[in-house]
């Protein structure tokens, strides 16, 4: 099963904490999104393996943009 993670709001990616192939648990940090001068942690919704990371530090995202794909 794949879980596609999307940006919850528009902003800038400050850091990416995982890479493709990384094992993650539910609640692990995937990346940090800056929006409205606040840092928002983007957390893994499921336990699994990161299949794809679409963003990198410095990327700008809009609401609904794909951030990552996690395979359980």
Secondary structure, 3 states (H helix, E strand, C coil): CEEEEECCCCEEEEEECCCCCCEECCCCEEEEEEECCEEEEEECCCCEEEEEECCCCCCEECCCCEEEEEEC
